[in-house]
Structure formats: C-alpha cells, structure tokens
Amino acid sequence: MTLAVAAMSHAPSFGNVDPGGGIFDEINTAINDVRTFVEEYAPDVTIALGPDHFNGVMYEMMPPFCVGAQANGVGDWGTAAGPLPVDGEVARELHRIILEDGIDVARSERLQVDHGVLQPLEFIYGHGFTNPIVPIFVNSVGLPLTPMNRVRLFGEAVGRAAGKLDKRVLILASGGLSHNPPIPVWDSAPDEVKERLVHSEMTPEQREVRESTMIENIRKFAEGKATTQPLNAAWDTEILDTFRGGDLTVVDSWTNEWFGREGGSGAHEVRTWIAAFSALATEGSYSLVVDRYWPVETWGAGFGVVAAITDGAA
C-alpha cells in the first residue's frame, strides 16, 4: 500500500471575490500542481476528510467522525448535487477496521456533504468526477468539539486502516486555515435558529438567496465596510510547520480554546489536516511536494495548498 496526502483550504469566496494582486492565479497554479501530483500518483481511492457547515450534518445527529458509505452532495457554492461516486465496499471496510482499532466512528448510508468535502475534490478531479471516494465527515462546527489528541488518534486509525486495503490511497483534507465566519452557537441561538440547526432543507431558491447574502458580506469585508477577527498568518505558519515537521504528537497540546482565540471560528477545520497527516505518519517519514500559503486579507482567511507522500514511495 502507498499513501499520499493532499490538503487545501476551501472558500465560498473562491471565484466570487477577487483576492487582489496575482493571488488568485497563484492559488490556481498551486491547485494545478496538486492535480498533477494526484494524476501521477494515480490513487485507487480517495478518502476525503471534510467538515460540514450545518448543511448536511445537523444536531439531530452530530458525531465527531462519520464514514459515508453512500453520499449525496447538497449542491452549495456550485458543487455537485446528488449521488456521489462512493466506493461503499471500501467505506464499510474502513469503518469496520477503525472501530476494531478502538476509535468510535459513525457510519452513514446517506451522508449529506457540502462544499467542505466537495470543493477540493472538484478542484482536483473536476465537476462531475467519477473517481471513487470515501467521504469522512469531521465535525468542526458543532460544539462541543473533541480534544485535538482524539483527532490525531482518529487519523492514525484511518492510516492503519488504509494500510490494510492493498490499494493506493490518497487522503484529501479540506478546510482551514485561520478565518472567522459567523457560525451559530447552539447555547446562545434563538429558537428559530436552533430549529434550523437540528434539521434544515433548503430549496435551490433559498440557497441562492443565502449564498448571495454571504457573498455580499464578503465583498463588504474586502472593501473595508465590515469587520471580523482578522486572519492570523503567524498562527497559520505555526500550524503548517507542524505538518511540515512530521511530529503530530505536538497537536496533543493544542486546545480548542486556543484554536478559536488565535485562528477564529473556522480554524477548527484544520482538524481534517491533523487527521490526514496523522494517517500519513503511520507509514513513516514523508515529504511535502507542494507547499504554498497565502494570507488572503480580502477574504479574511489563510489559504493553504499542500501535498505530501511517504518517503521512498513509488
């Protein structure tokens, strides 16, 4: 078995709000570099680790981790709507092995995924892709959140399970880095918001209105007409340096409070990166073959694009 990782930020602002200068072209060049890496690596299956933004996984059932053995895209931000090419046999086998490894993880035969899973997949494989995937939901917004060491241990279990598949496996992590979007918090939410957080179905028209409003807010921020907690490039660098270094036990000292304070409400999406690199580290040392980062001030977000492979892998 050979294991590789691709990890990148996702952003509703991508293609909707100009980040300024040559940043957008540079980001697309880095994504193309990852696409080339993946094409040459030629994975048999892609394990896609991603969060949800209260679009598909709600408080009616909010697991820390959930393997999708069948899945549908909700169709937000231009990503795919409807059934996805999930390798159900591999997904169920992964789920079984991870459970036997002592990590509690849920399984869904109807996982609903939003752009948090799909945007990077479509960056790499294109819209309407048919490449076999196993989507794994990693809770990053539904408080309370697991401690970071549990994310590391989960990732290691994913890596060991992938190692038993006798396949070339790509683990794709989606999310982060520092950014502070408005995320509803159950304890302080009014009743009507709580109802939406428990169960919500949007019509295409309702989704269009919601996304138009969000884009308008992002544009106001880019124009200096709105404020939020700024991105934290120093924090982003500290996080990225950990993945570059290869010692993932460092994350055990990271607290949820520190993530929120330094990285913002959306920084918890880095959990997908923690799990992915923890999985990769189970195969031994690794090297980054793509390593790019931008503090995109107009988006209020740190944006990273990386790829890594086990040293000596063919």
C-alpha positions as CSV (number, residue, x, y, z in Angstrom):
1,M,0.0,0.0,0.0
2,T,1.1,3.5,-0.8
3,L,-0.3,6.6,1.0
4,A,-0.3,10.2,0.0
5,V,-2.0,13.4,1.2
6,A,-3.4,16.5,-0.4
7,A,-4.7,19.2,1.8
8,M,-6.1,22.6,0.9
9,S,-8.4,25.3,2.1
10,H,-11.9,25.8,0.7
11,A,-13.6,29.1,0.4
12,P,-17.1,30.4,-0.7
13,S,-15.2,33.5,-1.8
14,F,-13.2,31.4,-4.3
15,G,-14.1,32.7,-7.8
16,N,-16.6,35.1,-6.3
17,V,-14.4,37.8,-4.6
18,D,-11.1,38.9,-6.1
19,P,-8.3,38.4,-3.6
20,G,-6.3,41.1,-5.2
21,G,-2.9,41.1,-7.0
22,G,-1.9,37.9,-8.5
23,I,-3.0,35.7,-5.6
24,F,-5.9,34.0,-7.4
25,D,-3.6,33.0,-10.3
26,E,-1.0,31.7,-7.8
27,I,-3.6,29.7,-5.9
28,N,-4.8,28.1,-9.1
29,T,-1.3,27.3,-10.1
30,A,-0.7,25.5,-6.7
31,I,-4.0,23.6,-7.2
32,N,-2.8,22.6,-10.7
33,D,0.4,21.4,-9.1
34,V,-1.6,19.2,-6.7
35,R,-3.8,18.0,-9.6
36,T,-0.6,16.9,-11.5
37,F,0.7,15.2,-8.4
38,V,-2.5,13.3,-7.9
39,E,-2.7,12.3,-11.6
40,E,0.9,10.9,-11.4
41,Y,0.2,9.2,-8.1
42,A,-3.0,7.6,-9.6
43,P,-4.8,6.7,-6.4
44,D,-7.2,3.7,-6.4
45,V,-9.5,5.5,-3.9
46,T,-9.6,8.9,-2.3
47,I,-10.5,9.3,1.4
48,A,-12.0,12.8,1.6
49,L,-11.9,14.3,5.0
50,G,-14.1,17.4,5.3
51,P,-16.3,19.4,7.7
52,D,-19.9,20.5,7.2
53,H,-21.4,23.9,7.6
54,F,-24.8,23.0,9.0
55,N,-25.9,21.9,5.5
56,G,-25.8,18.2,5.7
57,V,-24.9,17.1,9.2
58,M,-27.1,18.7,11.8
59,Y,-27.7,18.5,15.6
60,E,-30.3,15.8,15.0
61,M,-27.2,13.6,15.0
62,M,-23.8,15.2,15.4
63,P,-21.0,12.6,15.5
64,P,-17.3,13.6,15.9
65,F,-16.5,11.5,12.8
66,C,-18.6,9.7,10.3
67,V,-17.7,7.5,7.3
68,G,-20.0,7.8,4.3
69,A,-20.7,4.5,2.6
70,Q,-23.2,6.3,0.4
71,A,-23.3,10.0,0.0
72,N,-25.0,12.9,-1.8
73,G,-23.8,16.5,-2.4
74,V,-26.1,19.2,-1.2
75,G,-25.2,21.4,-4.1
76,D,-23.9,24.5,-2.3
77,W,-21.5,27.1,-3.8
78,G,-21.6,25.4,-7.2
79,T,-20.5,22.0,-6.0
80,A,-22.2,18.8,-7.1
81,A,-25.8,18.0,-6.1
82,G,-27.0,14.4,-5.8
83,P,-25.3,11.0,-5.6
84,L,-21.5,10.8,-5.4
85,P,-19.2,8.0,-6.6
86,V,-18.6,6.5,-3.2
87,D,-16.8,3.1,-3.0
88,G,-19.2,1.7,-0.5
89,E,-17.3,-1.6,-0.1
90,V,-14.1,0.2,0.8
91,A,-16.0,2.6,3.1
92,R,-17.6,-0.1,5.1
93,E,-14.3,-2.0,5.4
94,L,-12.6,1.2,6.6
95,H,-15.4,1.7,9.1
96,R,-15.1,-1.8,10.5
97,I,-11.3,-1.7,10.8
98,I,-11.3,1.8,12.5
99,L,-13.8,0.5,15.0
100,E,-11.7,-2.6,15.7
101,D,-8.8,-0.2,16.3
102,G,-10.6,1.3,19.2
103,I,-11.8,4.5,17.7
104,D,-15.6,5.3,17.9
105,V,-16.7,6.4,14.4
106,A,-20.2,6.6,12.9
107,R,-21.2,5.3,9.5
108,S,-23.9,6.7,7.2
109,E,-25.6,5.2,4.3
110,R,-26.9,8.6,3.3
111,L,-24.3,11.1,4.2
112,Q,-25.0,14.6,3.0
113,V,-21.9,16.6,2.2
114,D,-21.4,20.2,1.3
115,H,-18.6,22.3,-0.2
116,G,-16.4,21.4,2.8
117,V,-15.9,18.0,1.2
118,L,-16.6,18.7,-2.4
119,Q,-14.8,21.9,-3.4
120,P,-11.3,20.4,-3.1
121,L,-12.4,17.2,-4.7
122,E,-13.7,19.2,-7.7
123,F,-10.5,21.3,-7.8
124,I,-8.6,18.0,-8.3
125,Y,-11.0,15.8,-10.3
126,G,-13.3,18.3,-11.9
127,H,-17.1,18.8,-11.6
128,G,-19.0,15.6,-12.2
129,F,-16.0,13.5,-11.3
130,T,-16.3,9.7,-11.2
131,N,-13.2,8.9,-9.2
132,P,-14.0,6.5,-6.3
133,I,-14.1,8.3,-3.0
134,V,-14.8,7.6,0.7
135,P,-16.1,10.8,2.3
136,I,-15.5,11.2,6.0
137,F,-17.2,13.9,8.0
138,V,-15.0,15.6,10.6
139,N,-17.1,17.7,13.0
140,S,-15.5,21.2,13.1
141,V,-18.5,23.5,14.0
142,G,-20.9,21.6,16.2
143,L,-19.9,22.4,19.8
144,P,-18.6,20.8,21.9
145,L,-15.7,19.5,19.9
146,T,-13.4,16.6,20.7
147,P,-9.9,17.3,22.0
148,M,-7.2,17.5,19.4
149,N,-5.5,14.4,20.5
150,R,-8.6,12.4,19.6
151,V,-8.4,13.8,16.1
152,R,-4.8,12.7,15.9
153,L,-5.7,9.2,17.1
154,F,-8.6,9.0,14.7
155,G,-6.2,10.0,11.8
156,E,-3.8,7.3,12.8
157,A,-6.6,4.8,12.8
158,V,-7.5,5.9,9.3
159,G,-3.9,5.5,8.2
160,R,-3.6,2.0,9.7
161,A,-7.0,1.0,8.1
162,A,-5.9,2.4,4.7
163,G,-2.7,0.3,5.0
164,K,-4.8,-2.9,5.1
165,L,-6.7,-2.1,1.8
166,D,-3.9,-3.2,-0.6
167,K,-4.6,0.0,-2.6
168,R,-3.0,3.3,-3.5
169,V,-4.8,5.7,-1.2
170,L,-5.0,9.4,-1.4
171,I,-6.2,11.2,1.7
172,L,-7.6,14.6,0.9
173,A,-8.1,17.1,3.7
174,S,-10.3,20.1,3.2
175,G,-10.6,23.3,5.3
176,G,-8.8,26.0,7.3
177,L,-6.7,27.8,8.0
178,S,-7.4,30.9,10.2
179,H,-10.7,32.5,9.4
180,N,-13.7,33.7,11.4
181,P,-17.0,33.3,9.7
182,P,-20.3,33.7,11.6
183,I,-21.1,30.2,12.9
184,P,-24.2,29.8,15.0
185,V,-23.7,28.5,18.5
186,W,-26.4,26.3,19.9
187,D,-26.3,27.6,23.5
188,S,-26.9,31.2,22.5
189,A,-29.0,30.7,19.4
190,P,-32.7,31.8,19.3
191,D,-35.3,29.1,18.9
192,E,-35.8,29.5,15.2
193,V,-32.0,29.1,14.6
194,K,-31.9,26.1,16.9
195,E,-34.7,24.5,14.7
196,R,-32.6,25.1,11.6
197,L,-29.5,23.6,13.3
198,V,-31.5,20.4,14.1
199,H,-33.0,19.9,10.7
200,S,-32.9,22.0,7.6
201,E,-33.7,21.5,4.0
202,M,-33.2,24.4,1.5
203,T,-34.8,24.9,-1.8
204,P,-32.4,26.0,-4.6
205,E,-34.0,29.4,-4.4
206,Q,-33.4,29.7,-0.7
207,R,-29.9,28.5,-1.1
208,E,-29.3,31.1,-3.8
209,V,-30.6,33.9,-1.5
210,R,-28.4,32.7,1.4
211,E,-25.3,32.5,-0.8
212,S,-25.9,35.9,-2.4
213,T,-26.1,37.4,1.1
214,M,-22.9,35.7,2.2
215,I,-21.1,36.9,-1.0
216,E,-22.3,40.5,-0.4
217,N,-21.0,40.3,3.2
218,I,-17.6,39.0,2.0
219,R,-17.4,41.8,-0.5
220,K,-18.2,44.4,2.1
221,F,-15.4,43.0,4.2
222,A,-13.0,43.1,1.3
223,E,-13.9,46.7,0.7
224,G,-13.3,47.6,4.4
225,K,-17.0,48.1,5.1
226,A,-17.3,45.2,7.6
227,T,-15.1,43.9,10.3
228,T,-14.3,40.5,11.8
229,Q,-11.5,38.8,13.6
230,P,-8.6,39.1,11.1
231,L,-6.7,36.1,9.8
232,N,-3.6,35.1,11.8
233,A,-0.7,34.4,9.5
234,A,1.7,33.7,12.4
235,W,-0.7,31.1,13.8
236,D,-1.2,29.6,10.3
237,T,2.6,29.2,10.0
238,E,2.9,27.5,13.3
239,I,0.2,25.0,12.3
240,L,1.7,24.4,8.9
241,D,5.2,24.0,10.4
242,T,3.9,21.1,12.5
243,F,2.7,19.3,9.4
244,R,6.0,20.1,7.7
245,G,7.9,18.7,10.7
246,G,6.1,15.3,10.8
247,D,5.8,15.0,14.6
248,L,2.0,15.0,15.0
249,T,2.1,14.4,18.8
250,V,2.6,18.2,19.0
251,V,-1.2,18.6,18.4
252,D,-2.0,17.0,21.7
253,S,-1.2,20.3,23.4
254,W,-3.4,22.3,21.2
255,T,-6.7,23.3,22.9
256,N,-10.0,24.1,21.3
257,E,-9.9,27.5,23.1
258,W,-6.5,28.3,21.6
259,F,-7.8,27.5,18.1
260,G,-10.8,29.8,18.5
261,R,-8.9,32.6,20.1
262,E,-5.9,32.6,17.6
263,G,-7.4,31.1,14.5
264,G,-11.1,32.1,14.6
265,S,-14.3,30.2,14.5
266,G,-13.4,28.4,11.2
267,A,-9.9,27.4,12.2
268,H,-11.3,24.1,13.6
269,E,-11.5,22.8,10.1
270,V,-7.7,22.2,10.4
271,R,-8.9,19.0,12.2
272,T,-9.1,17.4,8.7
273,W,-5.4,18.3,8.2
274,I,-4.4,16.8,11.6
275,A,-6.2,13.6,10.7
276,A,-4.7,13.4,7.2
277,F,-1.1,14.0,8.3
278,S,-1.5,11.7,11.3
279,A,-2.7,9.0,8.9
280,L,0.3,9.6,6.6
281,A,2.7,9.5,9.5
282,T,1.7,5.9,10.3
283,E,3.6,4.9,7.1
284,G,6.8,6.6,8.3
285,S,8.5,9.8,7.3
286,Y,7.1,11.9,4.5
287,S,7.9,14.9,2.4
288,L,5.9,17.8,1.1
289,V,6.0,18.1,-2.7
290,V,3.6,21.1,-2.9
291,D,3.7,23.7,-0.1
292,R,2.0,27.0,-0.6
293,Y,0.3,29.5,1.7
294,W,-1.3,32.9,1.3
295,P,-2.7,35.3,3.9
296,V,-5.6,36.5,1.8
297,E,-6.6,39.7,3.6
298,T,-9.6,40.4,1.3
299,W,-11.1,37.0,2.2
300,G,-10.2,37.3,5.9
301,A,-8.6,33.8,5.6
302,G,-5.3,32.0,5.4
303,F,-5.3,29.8,2.4
304,G,-3.1,26.7,2.1
305,V,-2.4,24.2,-0.6
306,V,-0.1,21.3,0.1
307,A,0.6,17.7,-1.0
308,A,2.8,15.1,0.6
309,I,3.9,11.5,0.1
310,T,5.6,8.8,2.1
311,D,9.4,8.9,1.6
312,G,10.6,6.3,-0.8
313,A,7.1,5.6,-2.2
314,A,6.9,4.6,-5.8
